[in-house]
Amino acid sequence: MAGAIHREEYVKRADFVLMVTLAVHDKGAGDAEFIKFLSIINREASDDRNFIKKATNWALRQIGKRNPDLNKKAIEISEARASGRSRCRSILA
């Protein structure tokens, strides 16, 4: 994954769909990869295009379902977004 750097709406959405697919189906994947994904989601969440907003929210929810540690980090990002802060700085800590 190229860090969700694509600018085209549907290509960028596909980046997040791949994150969802890994979160749901790759049971052996470690947390480190998903923490990288959370950083990308956090960075790209300010994109106001509808399909990108939906895709980032979907990826965030699915990653948060993997285990309690990822759930906590996903909730931090969600709360930061809900409070109007554009980014959550503590997800990598």
MMTF fields as JSON, N, C-alpha, C and O atoms, coordinates in Angstrom:
{
  "mmtfVersion": "1.0.0",
  "mmtfProducer": "UNKNOWN",
  "numBonds": 371,
  "numAtoms": 372,
  "numGroups": 93,
  "numChains": 1,
  "numModels": 1,
  "chainsPerModel": [1],
  "groupsPerChain": [93],
  "chainIdList": ["A"],
  "bondAtomList": [4, 2, 8, 6, 12, 10, 16, 14, 20, 18, 24, 22, 28, 26, 32, 30, 36, 34, 40, 38, 44, 42, 48, 46, 52, 50, 56, 54, 60, 58, 64, 62, 68, 66, 72, 70, 76, 74, 80, 78, 84, 82, 88, 86, 92, 90, 96, 94, 100, 98, 104, 102, 108, 106, 112, 110, 116, 114, 120, 118, 124, 122, 128, 126, 132, 130, 136, 134, 140, 138, 144, 142, 148, 146, 152, 150, 156, 154, 160, 158, 164, 162, 168, 166, 172, 170, 176, 174, 180, 178, 184, 182, 188, 186, 192, 190, 196, 194, 200, 198, 204, 202, 208, 206, 212, 210, 216, 214, 220, 218, 224, 222, 228, 226, 232, 230, 236, 234, 240, 238, 244, 242, 248, 246, 252, 250, 256, 254, 260, 258, 264, 262, 268, 266, 272, 270, 276, 274, 280, 278, 284, 282, 288, 286, 292, 290, 296, 294, 300, 298, 304, 302, 308, 306, 312, 310, 316, 314, 320, 318, 324, 322, 328, 326, 332, 330, 336, 334, 340, 338, 344, 342, 348, 346, 352, 350, 356, 354, 360, 358, 364, 362, 368, 366],
  "bondOrderList": [1, 1, 1, 1, 1, 1, 1, 1, 1, 1, 1, 1, 1, 1, 1, 1, 1, 1, 1, 1, 1, 1, 1, 1, 1, 1, 1, 1, 1, 1, 1, 1, 1, 1, 1, 1, 1, 1, 1, 1, 1, 1, 1, 1, 1, 1, 1, 1, 1, 1, 1, 1, 1, 1, 1, 1, 1, 1, 1, 1, 1, 1, 1, 1, 1, 1, 1, 1, 1, 1, 1, 1, 1, 1, 1, 1, 1, 1, 1, 1, 1, 1, 1, 1, 1, 1, 1, 1, 1, 1, 1, 1],
  "groupList": [{"groupName": "MET", "atomNameList": ["N", "CA", "C", "O"], "elementList": ["N", "C", "C", "O"], "formalChargeList": [0, 0, 0, 0], "bondAtomList": [1, 0, 2, 1, 3, 2], "bondOrderList": [1, 1, 2], "singleLetterCode": "M", "chemCompType": "L-PEPTIDE LINKING"}, {"groupName": "ALA", "atomNameList": ["N", "CA", "C", "O"], "elementList": ["N", "C", "C", "O"], "formalChargeList": [0, 0, 0, 0], "bondAtomList": [1, 0, 2, 1, 3, 2], "bondOrderList": [1, 1, 2], "singleLetterCode": "A", "chemCompType": "L-PEPTIDE LINKING"}, {"groupName": "GLY", "atomNameList": ["N", "CA", "C", "O"], "elementList": ["N", "C", "C", "O"], "formalChargeList": [0, 0, 0, 0], "bondAtomList": [1, 0, 2, 1, 3, 2], "bondOrderList": [1, 1, 2], "singleLetterCode": "G", "chemCompType": "PEPTIDE LINKING"}, {"groupName": "ILE", "atomNameList": ["N", "CA", "C", "O"], "elementList": ["N", "C", "C", "O"], "formalChargeList": [0, 0, 0, 0], "bondAtomList": [1, 0, 2, 1, 3, 2], "bondOrderList": [1, 1, 2], "singleLetterCode": "I", "chemCompType": "L-PEPTIDE LINKING"}, {"groupName": "HIS", "atomNameList": ["N", "CA", "C", "O"], "elementList": ["N", "C", "C", "O"], "formalChargeList": [0, 0, 0, 0], "bondAtomList": [1, 0, 2, 1, 3, 2], "bondOrderList": [1, 1, 2], "singleLetterCode": "H", "chemCompType": "L-PEPTIDE LINKING"}, {"groupName": "ARG", "atomNameList": ["N", "CA", "C", "O"], "elementList": ["N", "C", "C", "O"], "formalChargeList": [0, 0, 0, 0], "bondAtomList": [1, 0, 2, 1, 3, 2], "bondOrderList": [1, 1, 2], "singleLetterCode": "R", "chemCompType": "L-PEPTIDE LINKING"}, {"groupName": "GLU", "atomNameList": ["N", "CA", "C", "O"], "elementList": ["N", "C", "C", "O"], "formalChargeList": [0, 0, 0, 0], "bondAtomList": [1, 0, 2, 1, 3, 2], "bondOrderList": [1, 1, 2], "singleLetterCode": "E", "chemCompType": "L-PEPTIDE LINKING"}, {"groupName": "TYR", "atomNameList": ["N", "CA", "C", "O"], "elementList": ["N", "C", "C", "O"], "formalChargeList": [0, 0, 0, 0], "bondAtomList": [1, 0, 2, 1, 3, 2], "bondOrderList": [1, 1, 2], "singleLetterCode": "Y", "chemCompType": "L-PEPTIDE LINKING"}, {"groupName": "VAL", "atomNameList": ["N", "CA", "C", "O"], "elementList": ["N", "C", "C", "O"], "formalChargeList": [0, 0, 0, 0], "bondAtomList": [1, 0, 2, 1, 3, 2], "bondOrderList": [1, 1, 2], "singleLetterCode": "V", "chemCompType": "L-PEPTIDE LINKING"}, {"groupName": "LYS", "atomNameList": ["N", "CA", "C", "O"], "elementList": ["N", "C", "C", "O"], "formalChargeList": [0, 0, 0, 0], "bondAtomList": [1, 0, 2, 1, 3, 2], "bondOrderList": [1, 1, 2], "singleLetterCode": "K", "chemCompType": "L-PEPTIDE LINKING"}, {"groupName": "ASP", "atomNameList": ["N", "CA", "C", "O"], "elementList": ["N", "C", "C", "O"], "formalChargeList": [0, 0, 0, 0], "bondAtomList": [1, 0, 2, 1, 3, 2], "bondOrderList": [1, 1, 2], "singleLetterCode": "D", "chemCompType": "L-PEPTIDE LINKING"}, {"groupName": "PHE", "atomNameList": ["N", "CA", "C", "O"], "elementList": ["N", "C", "C", "O"], "formalChargeList": [0, 0, 0, 0], "bondAtomList": [1, 0, 2, 1, 3, 2], "bondOrderList": [1, 1, 2], "singleLetterCode": "F", "chemCompType": "L-PEPTIDE LINKING"}, {"groupName": "LEU", "atomNameList": ["N", "CA", "C", "O"], "elementList": ["N", "C", "C", "O"], "formalChargeList": [0, 0, 0, 0], "bondAtomList": [1, 0, 2, 1, 3, 2], "bondOrderList": [1, 1, 2], "singleLetterCode": "L", "chemCompType": "L-PEPTIDE LINKING"}, {"groupName": "THR", "atomNameList": ["N", "CA", "C", "O"], "elementList": ["N", "C", "C", "O"], "formalChargeList": [0, 0, 0, 0], "bondAtomList": [1, 0, 2, 1, 3, 2], "bondOrderList": [1, 1, 2], "singleLetterCode": "T", "chemCompType": "L-PEPTIDE LINKING"}, {"groupName": "SER", "atomNameList": ["N", "CA", "C", "O"], "elementList": ["N", "C", "C", "O"], "formalChargeList": [0, 0, 0, 0], "bondAtomList": [1, 0, 2, 1, 3, 2], "bondOrderList": [1, 1, 2], "singleLetterCode": "S", "chemCompType": "L-PEPTIDE LINKING"}, {"groupName": "ASN", "atomNameList": ["N", "CA", "C", "O"], "elementList": ["N", "C", "C", "O"], "formalChargeList": [0, 0, 0, 0], "bondAtomList": [1, 0, 2, 1, 3, 2], "bondOrderList": [1, 1, 2], "singleLetterCode": "N", "chemCompType": "L-PEPTIDE LINKING"}, {"groupName": "TRP", "atomNameList": ["N", "CA", "C", "O"], "elementList": ["N", "C", "C", "O"], "formalChargeList": [0, 0, 0, 0], "bondAtomList": [1, 0, 2, 1, 3, 2], "bondOrderList": [1, 1, 2], "singleLetterCode": "W", "chemCompType": "L-PEPTIDE LINKING"}, {"groupName": "GLN", "atomNameList": ["N", "CA", "C", "O"], "elementList": ["N", "C", "C", "O"], "formalChargeList": [0, 0, 0, 0], "bondAtomList": [1, 0, 2, 1, 3, 2], "bondOrderList": [1, 1, 2], "singleLetterCode": "Q", "chemCompType": "L-PEPTIDE LINKING"}, {"groupName": "PRO", "atomNameList": ["N", "CA", "C", "O"], "elementList": ["N", "C", "C", "O"], "formalChargeList": [0, 0, 0, 0], "bondAtomList": [1, 0, 2, 1, 3, 2], "bondOrderList": [1, 1, 2], "singleLetterCode": "P", "chemCompType": "L-PEPTIDE LINKING"}, {"groupName": "CYS", "atomNameList": ["N", "CA", "C", "O"], "elementList": ["N", "C", "C", "O"], "formalChargeList": [0, 0, 0, 0], "bondAtomList": [1, 0, 2, 1, 3, 2], "bondOrderList": [1, 1, 2], "singleLetterCode": "C", "chemCompType": "L-PEPTIDE LINKING"}],
  "groupTypeList": [0, 1, 2, 1, 3, 4, 5, 6, 6, 7, 8, 9, 5, 1, 10, 11, 8, 12, 0, 8, 13, 12, 1, 8, 4, 10, 9, 2, 1, 2, 10, 1, 6, 11, 3, 9, 11, 12, 14, 3, 3, 15, 5, 6, 1, 14, 10, 10, 5, 15, 11, 3, 9, 9, 1, 13, 15, 16, 1, 12, 5, 17, 3, 2, 9, 5, 15, 18, 10, 12, 15, 9, 9, 1, 3, 6, 3, 14, 6, 1, 5, 1, 14, 2, 5, 14, 5, 19, 5, 14, 3, 12, 1],
  "groupIdList": [1, 2, 3, 4, 5, 6, 7, 8, 9, 10, 11, 12, 13, 14, 15, 16, 17, 18, 19, 20, 21, 22, 23, 24, 25, 26, 27, 28, 29, 30, 31, 32, 33, 34, 35, 36, 37, 38, 39, 40, 41, 42, 43, 44, 45, 46, 47, 48, 49, 50, 51, 52, 53, 54, 55, 56, 57, 58, 59, 60, 61, 62, 63, 64, 65, 66, 67, 68, 69, 70, 71, 72, 73, 74, 75, 76, 77, 78, 79, 80, 81, 82, 83, 84, 85, 86, 87, 88, 89, 90, 91, 92, 93],
  "secStructList": [7, 7, 7, 1, 7, 7, 7, 1, 2, 2, 2, 2, 2, 2, 2, 2, 2, 2, 2, 2, 2, 2, 2, 2, 2, 7, 6, 6, 7, 7, 2, 2, 2, 2, 2, 2, 2, 2, 2, 2, 2, 2, 2, 2, 6, 6, 7, 7, 7, 2, 2, 2, 2, 2, 2, 2, 2, 2, 2, 2, 2, 2, 2, 2, 6, 1, 7, 2, 2, 2, 2, 2, 2, 2, 2, 2, 2, 2, 2, 2, 2, 2, 6, 6, 7, 1, 7, 7, 1, 7, 6, 6, 7],
  "xCoordList": [0.855, 0.0, 0.893, 1.867, 0.559, 1.402, 1.105, 1.428, 0.518, 0.268, -0.942, -1.034, -1.876, -3.099, -2.777, -3.412, -1.79, -1.393, -2.096, -1.906, -2.896, -3.599, -4.574, -5.185, -4.715, -5.588, -6.963, -7.961, -7.009, -8.272, -9.212, -8.801, -10.46, -11.405, -11.553, -11.418, -11.824, -12.096, -10.835, -10.896, -9.705, -8.445, -8.071, -7.627, -8.253, -7.977, -8.924, -8.514, -10.178, -11.155, -10.71, -10.843, -10.181, -9.712, -8.576, -8.464, -7.733, -6.678, -7.283, -6.787, -8.348, -8.989, -9.742, -9.823, -10.285, -10.96, -9.956, -10.287, -8.738, -7.702, -7.375, -7.129, -7.37, -7.148, -8.255, -7.997, -9.49, -10.637, -10.504, -10.714, -10.164, -10.033, -8.986, -9.213, -7.853, -6.824, -7.298, -7.053, -7.97, -8.441, -9.434, -9.423, -10.273, -11.311, -10.785, -11.146, -9.945, -9.605, -8.228, -8.027, -7.279, -5.926, -5.787, -5.316, -6.192, -6.207, -4.807, -4.64, -3.807, -2.449, -1.646, -0.519, -2.196, -1.459, -1.264, -2.146, -0.101, 0.208, -0.323, -0.759, -0.277, -0.788, 0.029, -0.511, 1.315, 2.179, 1.666, 1.668, 1.235, 0.723, -0.543, -0.728, -1.389, -2.64, -2.427, -3.203, -1.393, -1.066, -0.609, -0.921, 0.133, 0.497, -0.762, -0.877, -1.698, -2.956, -3.712, -4.281, -3.723, -4.411, -3.776, -4.476, -2.47, -1.789, -2.24, -2.46, -2.374, -2.832, -4.275, -4.614, -5.118, -6.518, -6.597, -7.354, -5.824, -5.796, -5.38, -5.967, -4.375, -3.874, -4.887, -5.056, -5.549, -6.419, -7.871, -8.691, -8.198, -9.587, -10.148, -11.363, -9.298, -9.791, -10.312, -10.832, -10.179, -10.705, -12.232, -12.847, -12.832, -14.278, -15.119, -16.344, -14.498, -15.283, -16.038, -15.481, -17.296, -18.191, -17.65, -17.64, -17.202, -16.746, -15.46, -15.215, -14.645, -13.427, -13.791, -13.228, -14.718, -15.167, -15.745, -15.442, -16.577, -17.163, -16.085, -16.135, -15.118, -14.065, -13.166, -12.783, -12.822, -11.971, -12.719, -12.133, -13.997, -14.789, -14.91, -14.802, -15.131, -15.25, -13.941, -13.95, -12.826, -11.523, -11.25, -10.751, -11.574, -11.365, -12.174, -11.661, -13.426, -14.275, -13.742, -13.691, -13.348, -12.898, -11.569, -11.378, -10.66, -9.387, -9.637, -9.002, -10.548, -10.868, -11.486, -11.465, -12.033, -12.649, -11.636, -11.993, -10.403, -9.42, -9.033, -8.962, -8.784, -8.403, -8.534, -8.692, -8.472, -8.673, -7.66, -8.022, -6.403, -5.404, -5.715, -5.671, -6.026, -6.374, -7.702, -7.898, -8.609, -9.884, -9.669, -10.291, -8.791, -8.498, -7.936, -8.337, -7.012, -6.416, -7.45, -7.457, -8.319, -9.367, -10.342, -10.787, -10.669, -11.568, -10.917, -11.595, -9.608, -8.904, -9.013, -9.253, -8.836, -8.942, -10.37, -10.586, -11.338, -12.747, -13.124, -13.812, -12.684, -13.0, -12.326, -12.913, -11.106, -10.419, -11.168, -11.315, -11.639, -12.385, -13.718, -14.132, -14.392, -15.699, -15.59, -16.508, -14.474, -14.313, -13.83, -13.685, -13.584, -13.161, -11.661, -11.174, -10.916, -9.464, -9.209, -9.803, -8.355, -8.157, -7.299, -7.388, -6.465, -5.586, -5.376, -5.384, -5.191, -4.899, -3.405, -2.923, -2.68, -1.231, -0.747, 0.419, -1.606, -1.131, -1.253, -0.956, -1.672, -1.906, -0.629, -0.675, 0.489, 1.73, 2.414, 3.417, 1.901, 2.547, 2.27, 2.736],
  "yCoordList": [-1.171, 0.0, 1.224, 1.299, 2.163, 3.342, 4.458, 5.612, 4.169, 5.193, 6.049, 7.183, 5.516, 6.231, 7.611, 8.596, 7.682, 8.974, 9.302, 10.387, 8.385, 8.647, 9.806, 9.954, 10.612, 11.774, 11.493, 12.093, 10.576, 10.277, 9.626, 8.754, 10.05, 9.639, 8.132, 7.586, 7.454, 6.027, 5.206, 4.12, 5.7, 5.001, 5.144, 4.186, 6.336, 6.573, 5.743, 5.181, 5.675, 4.846, 3.394, 2.701, 2.925, 1.543, 1.267, 0.155, 2.264, 2.092, 1.737, 0.854, 2.43, 2.167, 0.843, 0.175, 0.464, -0.831, -1.968, -2.983, -1.796, -2.808, -2.908, -4.002, -1.781, -1.806, -2.592, -3.394, -2.353, -3.066, -4.558, -5.364, -4.926, -6.331, -7.021, -8.128, -6.377, -6.956, -7.047, -8.048, -6.014, -6.007, -7.142, -7.748, -7.427, -8.44, -9.851, -10.775, -10.026, -11.377, -11.881, -13.094, -11.008, -11.46, -11.577, -10.651, -12.703, -12.91, -12.974, -12.753, -13.269, -13.39, -12.104, -12.072, -11.057, -9.791, -9.176, -9.238, -8.588, -7.953, -6.532, -5.956, -5.986, -4.636, -3.554, -2.506, -3.792, -2.754, -2.265, -1.065, -3.183, -2.796, -1.945, -0.977, -2.303, -1.572, -0.215, 0.714, -0.099, 1.213, 2.149, 3.34, 1.615, 2.416, 2.854, 4.007, 1.93, 2.262, 3.342, 4.247, 3.254, 4.279, 5.644, 6.656, 5.681, 6.953, 7.526, 8.73, 6.647, 7.085, 7.573, 8.619, 6.82, 7.217, 8.573, 9.448, 8.739, 9.989, 11.151, 12.231, 10.926, 11.955, 12.297, 13.463, 11.284, 11.483, 11.773, 12.015, 11.754, 11.92, 13.304, 13.494, 14.259, 15.613, 15.782, 16.844, 14.761, 14.802, 14.854, 13.968, 15.852, 16.066, 15.333, 15.45, 14.591, 13.869, 12.728, 12.008, 12.568, 11.638, 10.21, 9.587, 9.688, 8.303, 8.11, 7.02, 9.139, 9.045, 9.071, 8.31, 9.93, 9.958, 8.613, 8.102, 8.04, 6.735, 5.661, 4.827, 5.686, 4.668, 4.795, 3.782, 6.02, 6.181, 5.723, 5.085, 6.044, 5.601, 4.08, 3.471, 3.481, 2.027, 1.361, 0.426, 1.843, 1.276, 1.445, 0.526, 2.598, 2.859, 1.879, 1.338, 1.66, 0.735, -0.693, -1.375, -1.148, -2.527, -2.773, -3.826, -1.825, -1.968, -1.969, -2.726, -1.136, -1.072, -2.341, -2.563, -3.175, -4.433, -5.558, -6.615, -5.359, -6.45, -6.846, -8.035, -5.878, -6.185, -4.923, -3.826, -5.068, -3.905, -2.773, -1.602, -3.104, -2.047, -1.203, 0.026, -1.865, -1.126, -0.398, 0.683, -0.985, -0.336, 0.995, 1.999, 0.996, 2.225, 3.303, 4.464, 2.921, 3.885, 4.404, 5.586, 3.507, 3.921, 4.889, 5.854, 4.634, 5.534, 6.899, 7.92, 6.939, 8.22, 9.047, 10.253, 8.386, 9.09, 9.573, 10.715, 8.719, 9.092, 10.264, 11.18, 10.252, 11.356, 12.646, 13.722, 12.547, 13.741, 14.337, 15.555, 13.468, 13.943, 14.549, 15.572, 13.924, 14.404, 15.745, 16.563, 15.971, 17.22, 18.359, 19.491, 18.066, 19.114, 19.211, 19.977, 18.438, 18.422, 17.613, 16.55, 18.089, 17.419, 16.168, 15.259, 16.131, 14.971, 14.586, 15.429, 13.318, 12.782, 12.474, 11.683, 13.084, 12.929, 11.722, 11.344, 11.116, 10.076, 8.651, 7.71, 8.453, 7.073, 6.258, 5.03, 6.905, 6.155, 5.906, 5.193, 6.47, 6.313, 4.952, 4.65],
  "zCoordList": [0.0, 0.0, 0.0, 0.75, -0.832, -1.03, -0.046, -0.328, 1.073, 2.075, 1.776, 2.246, 0.995, 0.631, 0.101, 0.48, -0.777, -1.319, -2.626, -3.175, -3.127, -4.374, -4.197, -3.139, -5.217, -5.134, -5.754, -5.354, -6.734, -7.388, -6.371, -5.606, -6.371, -5.327, -5.217, -4.123, -6.303, -6.218, -6.005, -5.429, -6.455, -6.205, -4.733, -4.1, -4.201, -2.789, -1.919, -0.904, -2.324, -1.59, -1.594, -0.586, -2.723, -2.817, -1.842, -1.327, -1.582, -0.582, 0.779, 1.479, 1.139, 2.431, 2.431, 3.462, 1.298, 1.192, 1.406, 2.018, 0.906, 1.148, 2.641, 3.15, 3.337, 4.789, 5.479, 6.377, 5.05, 5.629, 5.375, 6.282, 4.168, 3.808, 4.674, 5.161, 4.865, 5.728, 7.173, 7.847, 7.645, 9.032, 9.284, 10.356, 8.322, 8.496, 8.258, 8.987, 7.258, 6.814, 7.212, 7.276, 7.479, 7.817, 9.326, 9.988, 9.858, 11.313, 11.909, 13.108, 11.1, 11.604, 11.58, 12.074, 11.023, 10.921, 12.301, 13.156, 12.498, 13.779, 13.858, 12.861, 15.05, 15.287, 14.587, 14.233, 14.387, 13.817, 12.461, 12.186, 11.635, 10.311, 10.448, 9.71, 11.371, 11.535, 12.199, 11.975, 13.006, 13.57, 12.46, 12.482, 11.485, 10.312, 9.566, 9.148, 9.405, 8.734, 9.49, 8.879, 10.824, 11.619, 11.408, 11.388, 11.252, 10.974, 9.633, 9.499, 8.649, 7.327, 7.411, 6.858, 8.098, 8.259, 8.949, 8.529, 9.995, 10.735, 9.835, 9.895, 9.008, 8.105, 7.007, 6.651, 6.483, 5.324, 5.693, 4.807, 6.965, 7.4, 7.11, 7.146, 6.828, 6.562, 5.132, 4.788, 4.306, 2.938, 3.017, 3.61, 2.442, 2.563, 1.522, 1.536, 0.633, -0.363, 0.306, 1.134, -0.053, 0.618, 0.655, 1.716, -0.475, -0.499, 0.295, 0.813, 0.397, 1.201, 2.68, 3.467, 3.065, 4.461, 4.867, 5.945, 4.006, 4.304, 4.429, 5.332, 3.525, 3.525, 4.751, 5.336, 5.151, 6.336, 7.585, 8.46, 7.671, 8.821, 8.861, 9.926, 7.722, 7.636, 8.067, 8.868, 7.537, 7.892, 9.388, 10.038, 9.921, 11.344, 12.204, 13.183, 11.836, 12.597, 12.542, 13.565, 11.36, 11.213, 11.919, 12.527, 11.846, 12.556, 14.061, 14.795, 14.515, 15.935, 16.48, 17.691, 15.621, 16.054, 16.251, 16.772, 15.855, 15.901, 17.318, 17.629, 18.171, 19.556, 20.414, 19.877, 21.723, 22.607, 22.408, 22.52, 22.115, 21.919, 20.684, 20.739, 19.576, 18.362, 18.534, 17.979, 19.299, 19.571, 20.282, 19.936, 21.269, 22.018, 21.09, 21.171, 20.213, 19.288, 18.284, 17.944, 17.818, 16.882, 17.55, 16.929, 18.798, 19.534, 19.717, 19.605, 19.998, 20.134, 18.86, 18.907, 17.729, 16.447, 16.237, 15.831, 16.509, 16.333, 17.21, 16.759, 18.459, 19.364, 18.927, 19.04, 18.433, 17.936, 16.748, 16.641, 15.861, 14.69, 15.108, 14.564, 16.069, 16.514, 17.233, 17.168, 17.914, 18.655, 17.771, 18.234, 16.511, 15.59, 15.428, 14.596, 16.218, 16.011, 14.754, 14.571, 13.903, 12.638, 12.761, 11.936, 13.803, 13.92, 15.365, 16.262, 15.571, 16.902, 16.927, 16.117, 17.838, 17.861, 18.658, 18.544, 19.454, 20.363, 19.825, 20.561, 18.587, 18.152, 18.016, 18.088, 17.824, 17.678, 19.005, 19.057, 20.064, 21.375, 21.966, 23.064]
}
